[in-house]
Amino acid sequence: MKVLWLTAHPEPRSLNGSLYRDGVQHLLDQGHEVRTSDLYAMKFDPVVRASDFSHPDGERLVVGSAAQQAFERGELSPDISVEHDKLSWADTLVVQFPLWWYGMPAILKGWFDRVFVGGFAFGVRDARGRQVRYGEGALAGKRAMVVVSAGAREASLGPRGVNGELNDLLFPLQHGTLWYAGIEVLPPLLVHGADRVDEVAYAFHANVLRQRLEDLPHTGPLPFRHQNGGDYDENLVLRPELNPHATGTAAHYCTES
């Protein structure tokens, strides 16, 4: 595999920092190629600015079109282009972060805002003029796994846990960002009880991570529905005969045999 490991934690001596180093080393030991984006160590700027797109001063900035036009002209900010090169090289993406207020750290959200621009991550059309996304698109053929730490107990991030089910919490990232861009998404890895990890617990979590990394090439993805596979009507609403009692995020997992 060619793996891009994307991580976002401000403290290299943290649980996340240790698992990041262990995970990268394990991939290398297994013979895989690895590139990294350690956003805090890089001092990555998460703020979208007109200068990202060589946009003229004084002109109103329409971010979506300005970003795509700059991408097509080859005039994106160099730090964005570097990340594009890494993503284009990789066939597998690991996204690692601590769950802060039920979402990713701002620096990581800003990475997606700045890097997943039109023309590179989305905005591609097929021969019929349909926008290809949700399982198709510019980044199709790549796979991703989210590694997320949380202070909560494992059960509290389960189907009836007070914090909500983990895949529901990660739906904006896993479905609305990665799958939207065509990337297959593998089941996430939860590192639970993150603020109470002792040596025994660390050994457990590190071993689980290593095993998940070894299994990456063979792990089946989450069964998200394809937008253009016939499951949605012309308004992109799930057809009524498919999983008729499901609503919300659950409706967008394919459960039919």
Secondary structure, 3 states (H helix, E strand, C coil): CEEEEEECCCCCCCHHHHHHHHHHHHHHHCCCEEEEEEHHHHCCCCCCCHHHHCCCCCCCCCHHHHHHHHHHHCCCCHHHHHHHHHHHHCCEEEEEEECECCECCHHHHHHHHHHCCECCCECCECCCCCECCCCCCCCCCCEEEEEEECCCCCHHHCCCCCCCCHHHHCHHHHHHHHHCCCCEECCCEEECCHHHCCHHHHHHHHHHHHHHHHHHHHCCCCCECCCCCCCECCCCCECCCCCCCCCHHHHHECCCC
